[in-house]
Amino acid sequence: MFRAVLIAWAATRLLYLGAAEWSARRVAAGDAPERYQAAHFWDTLAAWDGARYLDVATVGYPAELAPQHGFFPFLPGLLAALDRLGLPPEAAGLVLANGAGLVGIWAAYLVTSHLFGPVVATRTGIALACFPLSYVLSMLYTEPFAIAAGFGAVALAQRGRLRLAVPLGIAVGLSRSTGLLFCLPLAGVALRAGGPRLARAAVALGPLVGFALFAAYLQLRTQSAFAFQEAQRRFWFRRSPGTGAVRALVDGISLDRDFIASPSPWLVPAYLGAIAGVARRVPIEWTLFALLTIALPLATGRYAGVARYGLLALPAFWALAWLGGRYPRLAIAYVVAAPLVGAFEIVWWLPGHTP
């Protein structure tokens, strides 16, 4: 049944690549804000954080971390490895990102199939492939690699492949700070699985090990295990969790055109509502994982980026799958309209704003 998911993924990639080419030509012609140089679709797909990942891949992590370099090392390390192999890191990185996005959707399908059967898994995979922000799974961003490693680790653990799940868990811990949250679903699988206790513990703690390895490296390199966090605060003006962050979120609500057009403020309540709506039907560790995936970025006082972070909140897509099963016409409308919204975002929003 994955064939239907594969068709949805292929169709949306063609649409998004076309939109990326249109977006690049708008930038080149001066019809859009020139926040980055672009002439062709690959320039669009490697823009924003993609350019910063390429920069980190080149300069590494100096003793004093630059504000724009507060990124986890998995993707910069991969790009640096491609460069050492003589491959163009931008082009090869984009190919790998698209491949990782497809693997991630397949892994989400496998995770869902194990829990709820192939019908719900197929609907979930299609919902994820057609989601407007799924264009990020074709960009030089960490999301495609994080969902491939994270959901891949869970899928392997569900099937008793504990030793294979461990390195993927470590990889997702090295990919982004919220990769640490995959300890929750992995712990749920490990507790229910049979086999050696040491292997199950290794599976559950894999993302923590990845996170700890990066923190230890930063401690040795910069004298601060959380230097990445300070860099992010300076570059993105993030706040520490607390009343100040809540006040910033409230103050950020406005009728300004950029706020109205931004997907994150609209998707935050949609994500949270969907996760809460299916909480009784899913394992508790998945509900906690999804809620924290949305809540932790919000705790910094910013809406920006939360729309794409939600790609990891798998229970929200289970909600779409169950809703589509109950209302088939609504599912058809979603499959047609959602990718068009994503293409619109690429052409008209992305040149001036991060995804």
N, C-alpha and C positions, 0 to 999 in steps of 0.2 A: 504493500500500500504506500510505500515511500515514493513510488513513482509520481504520484500526484503532487507530493511536496517538491520533488525535483523539478517538475514542470513549472510550479509556481515560482521556485527560486530562479530558474533560468529566465522566465518571462520578466520577472521584476528586475533581474540584473541587466537585461537588455534595455529596459525602460530607464533604469537609473544611469546606465552608461551614456545613453542618448541625452538625458537631462544634464549630466555632468559636462558633456561636450557643449551643449547649448550654454550652460552657465559659464564655461571657460571663454566662449566667444563673446558673451556679454561683457565679461571683465576685460578682455583684450580690446574690445571696441569702445570701452569707456562708458558703457551703459549700466554699469553696476559699480558699487564701491570697490576701489582697488586696494583691498586689504592684503592681497597677495598677487604675485604674477601668475597669469594663466593664459595658455594658448590652446590647450587640448584637454580632453577629459581626464587624463592622468594627473594634470596639474591641479584640477579640482579635487580629485580623490586623495591627493597627497598634501592638501593644504592644511592650514591651522596647526593642530597638534602634530600632524604628520611631519611638517617641516621641522618642528622642535624635536621629534624623535630622531630624525635624520641628523640634527645638530648634535644631540647627545651621543649618537652612534659615532660621530666624528671626534668629539672632544672628550667624551667620557664624563666622569664625575670628578671635578677638581676639588681641592681641599676646601674651597669656599664655593658652595653650590650656588650657581646663578639662579635667580628667581624663575626663569623660564625653563629650568632643567629639573624641576621637582617631579620627575617621572620614575616609575618602577622600571627595572632593567631588562625585562624579558624582550620587549620589542626592540629597544635600542641595541641590545646584545645580538639579536637575530640579524638586524640590519648591518651591524659591524661585521658579523660572520659572513654575510653575503658579499660584502665589499672585499674581505680578505680572500674569498674564493674567486674573485675577479668578476663577480656579477654586479650589474648596476643595482644598488640597494633600493632605489625608489621603485623601479620597474619590477624587480624580483619581489620586493616587499609587497607590492600591490597584488601580484599574482598569488603570493602565499596568503595574503589577507582574504582574498576572495575564496580561496580554497578552504581556509580555516573557517570562514563564515558558513560555508556549505557543510563542513564537518560538524560545526557547532549545532546547526539546525538538525542534522542527522542524529547527533548525540541527544539533543532535546527530545527528538522523536523516540529514541530508544528508552530514555528515562521515563517518558510518559507512557509508552507501551507497556513497560514493566509494571507500572502502577495502575493504569486505567484501561489498558487494552489498545489494539491497533487503530480502532476507529477514532478514539479521542486523540491518539498520538498523531494521526494523519491531519486532523483538524488543527491541532496545536502547531504542527510544522508549517502548515499553510498560513495560519494566522501570524506566525513569526516571520515567515518569508515575505508576506505581503504588508507587514506593519510599516507605516510611513517612515519611521526612523531606522528601519532595517537597511537603508542605504549605507549606514555607517559600517555595516558588515562587509562593505566593498571598499572602505577607505583605509588609509594607513593609520589606523587607530588600534587600541588594545582590545576593543570589544570582540572582534571576531576570534582573536586568539584566546581571550578569557572564556568565552562560551564554549569553544572547542575543548579547551583543557578542563574547565570546570565540569561541564555536563558530561564530557568524555570520561572523567574520573568517576563520576557517579554511576554512569552506565556500566562501566567495567566492574565497579564494586558490586553493583546489583547482580551481576552475573558470576560473581565469585572470583573474578580476575583481580585479586587484591594487589598482587605485586606489580601488575601493569598500571593499576590506578594510582599508586603512590607517586611516581614521577610526574604524572599529569596534575595531581594535587599540588605538588611543589611548584610546578610551572604556573598554575593559576595564582598561587601566592606571590610569585615573582612578577606577575603581570600588572597588578593594580592593588591599591589598598583594600578595596572591597572584595578582592579575591579571597581574603582571609575568611569571609563569611561562608565560603563553601565547606568549611569545617562542620557547619550545622547539618546539611543534608548528608555529607559523608559520614558523620558520626551516627546519624539515624540508620543509614545502611549498615554500618559496621556493627551497631548494637544488635541488629536483627539477623546478621549473617552468622554462619558457622565458620569454623576454621580457627587457626592459631590466634591467640589474643594479641600477640605482638604484631602480627600482620594487620589485624583489625585496627589496632591503635595507630599504626603507621599510616593507614588510609585516612583515619579521622583527623590526624594531625598534619597531614601533608601540606595543606595551605599555610598553616602556622609555621612550618619549617621553612617554606619559601620566603615568607614575610620576615622571619627571624634572620635568615641568611643575608637578605638585603640590609636589614637594620644593623647587623654585625659589621657588614662591609662599610656602611656609612659611619659607624662609630670609629672604625680604624682610619677611614679616609678623611672624615670631616670633624671628628671628635663629638659627633652628635648622631645618635641612632635614628633620630626623627628629623634629620635635616631636610628631607623631602617635604615634610609637613610645613616647616617654616618657609621653604621656598614657595610652596603653593599658596600660603597665606599672603606672601608679599606680592606674588604675581597676579593672583585672582582676587585679592582683597577678601580672603576668607576669614571668618571669625571663629573663635572657639565656641563650642556648644554652650548654650545658656540663654539668658534673657536677651542679650545683645543680638544673638543670631535670630531669635524669634522676632525681635523688633525689626531687624533688617528685612525679614521676609514680609512682615506686615507693611512696612514702609515701602517695599518694592512694588506693591500692588498699585497699579495706576491705569489710566486710560491712554497712556502713551502708546504710540503706534508700535514701537518695538516690543513692548510688553504684550500687547494684544496679539501680535503676529507670532510671538515666540511659542513653540509647542510645549515647553516645560510647564508653565503655570497651569495649562489646561490638562496636561497628562498626569500631573501629580495627584489630583483628586481622583482621576480615572483609575490610575494604578492602585491607589490605596483602597478605593471602593471595590475594585475587582478582586483584590487580594482578600479583603475582609468578607466579600460575598461568598467566596468558596472555602473559607477557612474551615468549616465543619466537614468538608469533603476531602481535605488533603492532610497528609501527615503534618504534625505541629512544627517539625523542624523546617519544612518548606515554607510555611506561613511566616515564621520568624525570619528566615533567610530573605524572603521577598520584601517584608516590611522594612528590615534594616537596610536592604539594598537601596530603598528610596529614602528612608529617614536619615541615614548617616550623612549623605551629601547635603540634605536640607539643613542639617544641624550646623553647617558652616555659614548659614545665612544667605545662601544663593540658590536661585532656581536653575541657573544655567547648567546645562549638561545632564540634568536629571532625566530628561526625556530619553536620552540614549542609555543612561545607566539602567533604565527600566528594562532593557533588552534581556538582562539577566534575571529579572523577576518572573520566573517561569509560571508561577500560579496565576498571574494576570492573563497569560495566554491560555492556560487551562480554562479560565473563566470565559474567554472568547470562544474556545472550542465547544464548551457546553452550551453557551448561548446560541452559537451557530447551529448546533444539533437540534435545539428546540425551535429555532426560527430560521429555516433554510433560506428564505428570501433575504433575510437580514445578512446571512453569511455571504450570499452572492453579491449583495451590495457592498459589503466590506471588501471582498476580494477585488472588486472592480475599482472602488473609490479610494481605498487606502493607499495603494501604490501611486495613484495620481496625485494624492496629497504629498507623498514623499518626493515625487518628481518636481512638483511645484516648489517644495522647500529647497531642493537642490538649485533650481534655476533662480529663484527670487530671494530666498533667505540666506543661503549659504555664502554668497559672495561678501556679505557684510557682517555675518554672525557665525560663531562656532556652532557646530551641531549639538 
